[in-house]
Structures are given as structure tokens and as C-alpha cells.
């Protein structure tokens, strides 16, 4: 472990188990606390403010593990709860995750599994702590900004019109900060930052470069006023390289009046702007993450010292905003792993659906992109695609794997899986947008689907996308009661059912543009069908 000794509270009613775990954890350099049931654990947590992770058994007297975790969640505690359970089945897994547990360790456990899972939890814990620190830093920065704008406000009273304009600008920045901080998509955050720069500084050209993973290059991730997006520069070259290496801003008010050193630097960079400033973007956790470049090109316009001051404060907050979105993305990737674990739980129960969820997701995402969906919708589809059949956990395995036609009663049970799925995922915040897909992925355009019998436009577009992908994969895979159909036969059936079961336009796009990306098949093979 790097910077800090993380503390783990072990909660188990078996003394022997507690002491084995204690030994393992001490060996791994964790500080260890012990409690024999949920009740005692809560007391310890109240009295001890340095507990990072709780490792708890499920079944215990007085207060069991699920109750303990629910208690932590209801108190908005940011301690990471991990469950230990001797008996893993999908229902337990779901109840464990729904109670708010971050992960689980199967019993009997081996030291390696414990080490691995704790490592992951520490990573998440670090993120939480970093985020807290970030928030604090942002608050201080906001205070500074406010102080500066108050100062300017006083001057405005004196009647300086230019300052009055600046005051308005600072107010605008201050308000936009809130938005920067709440965005979860770093590309959006960056775009937003550049637009603020454009508005406040009046610059027609600005860009943000981010450090690449190897830390040797800077890549232009977004730009206004020009189109060098994705261009990479080495950190040992030119203006950006200079700023990165020195971690200092470089301000050239007027390039016609600079020293020879700077002239050389500009020459190496093909930098043509008349007036520019390049500012390092630094964060607490990652250090230098990138550079903000702002330029003014017009003959009669230069970036003033005052504007550079504003940009200095602004770039601090922009960096914190970008970092917070990047952190969010990392958290989200962890969520995706959790979801995959959930989906593996159904696939373990129903071998015919193995791989189904992932293929459906791939087809659905591709179709959605072809139709023009982006950002949030694609993210939702990625999660929902994996989870759409999660409700099958609640359908008896004999029905899922029955190698013959289902009886009416069995079919009725099977038809409950979208609602069961919805109830499993309900209440898990980041999966909220997936609920409609999970619930309604068996609706039909003609209203004959289930569970709600929605018709045509009543079915959200993104749900219809998944329905086509789902049906395609179901037909092209082996099922308990029949072999896989060929792609051509499947296409034929999609066409027969368009406008009835499926959205006609989506079927058309799927056949024309999506299938060919996954199968050696061209849409003209089916012409005339
Ligand atoms: Fe389904």
C-alpha cells in the first residue's frame, strides 16, 4: 500500500475465523478491528473514525451482515462494505449487492482472494477520499473566486465599465463551476470549459490537451476554432512541452515583442497566434493532467494580464472538474464489472444464455450508433444490454432449460422476467436509466408484447433498439428447444415481423448496416425476401 495504512473491520461471530482473518490482514499491512456481530460493528464504527473497509459475515446473532450494510448505507457512510458468504447463489448475490455491499468474498476463503478483493476496495476507497479532498479544494477555489469578484465589485462602484464587465464574467464563471463539477463525462466537461473560455476571454481559438497514459505525449482532446483534435505532441517539444516540463504557464502577450528564447520555442511549434497563454492543468491526485491553450489572433487584440489572472483561477477549477469526471469514468468501469458479475450469475443458471447478454449489447450499441444515439444513451444500452434478462434469476432453471415448448403456465412464469429484473435493479442509482429497457424489452410495436402491452411510439426508441438486437441474437443462437437459425433465415423473420413485432426503420438499418459488422454476410444476399 502506498500512502496510508487502510483499516479493516472484521465482523464475524466465529472467533476462530476472526483471528485467521486478522492474521491475513496484518500480514497484508492493514490495520484491523474486530467485532462479533453487526451490532458491535456499528458501535465500533461510531467510536472509530478511521475504518475504511468492513468485511462482514452474513449470518450473525443480534444484527446480521445485510442489516449492518443497510445501516451503513442509510447513514450515508462511505465505508466500503464487503460480504463474506459461504453459499453463493444468484439470489444471495443480488440481495448482497442491493443491500449496498461493494463486493463479496466466498467462504471458505483463501488469502489470495481476500488480498485481491481488498485491493480493489482500497482503490475505490481512495477514489472516495480523493473526491472528498477535491470537493474541499473546489470549495476553497470558489471562495477565492468570490473574493476576487467582490474586490472587483468594489471597483465597479467607482464606475469602471471594463471592470464591471469583468465582474459579470467572474460571476458567470463562478456559476458555471457548479456545472463543470457535476458533469460525469470528461469530454463534455472539457467542451464546456472551452466554451466558457470563449465566452469570457473572447478567444476564438482554445484547446485542451491531456497527458497520454505513457506520460510522454500530450493529446489535443478538444478544440474550438480549429481542427487539430487528436493531434499528439511530445512533451519534450514546443510550447506545450515547455509548459508540461516546467509545470508553469507560458504567456506571450504579443509575439512580435518576445525574447529570442521564446521566439525559438514558437518557431519549433509552428505557433502562429499573435497572443496566447498556455496553462498547466494540475490536480491533487494525478499532478499534471494536461494543458489549456488560449489564443487571440486578431491584429488589434491581445490577451491582457487581467485575463491571464482569471484563466489562472479558472484552470485550477477546470482541472478539478476534469479530474472528477475522469474519476467518475473509472468508478463506472468498476460498476460495469459488478454488472457483469450479476449477469454471469444468470448465465450460470441458464447455459443457453451464455454470451447472449454480451452479444446483444454489442449489436444494440452498434445499431444505436448507426441510428445516431450517443453519450448517455449508449452508456445506458451498455449496462441494460448486459442486464436485460437479469430477471431470469427468478425463473426456475427447469423452465429456462426446457428442451421443449413451454406449457401456458410455464410461459407465464417466463414472461415475468422483465418485471423481476426491474425489481432487482430498482434502487441501484446508477442503473436507473436502464429500468425501462429491462422492463419493456419484450414489448411489440403492435401492442401484443409484455408486460405493459405498449404500442409503437409508447415504446422508447432505445428500448426498440435493444429488442431488435435481442431477437436477432436469440434466433442466431442455439436454444434448448431448437438449433440456431442461419443469418439469412433470421433476416427473413425480422423482415416478416417488422411493423408488428419490431420497429420497421430499425430492422432496415440493422440489416443494412449492423449484421455485416459481425457476420460474413451482405444485406443484398437477402434481397427479394
Ligand atoms: Fe428477455
Boltz pocket constraint, residues with backbone or C-beta under 6 A from the ligand:
constraints:
  - pocket:
      binder: B
      contacts: [[A, 388], [A, 389], [A, 417], [A, 441], [A, 442]]
      max_distance: 6.0
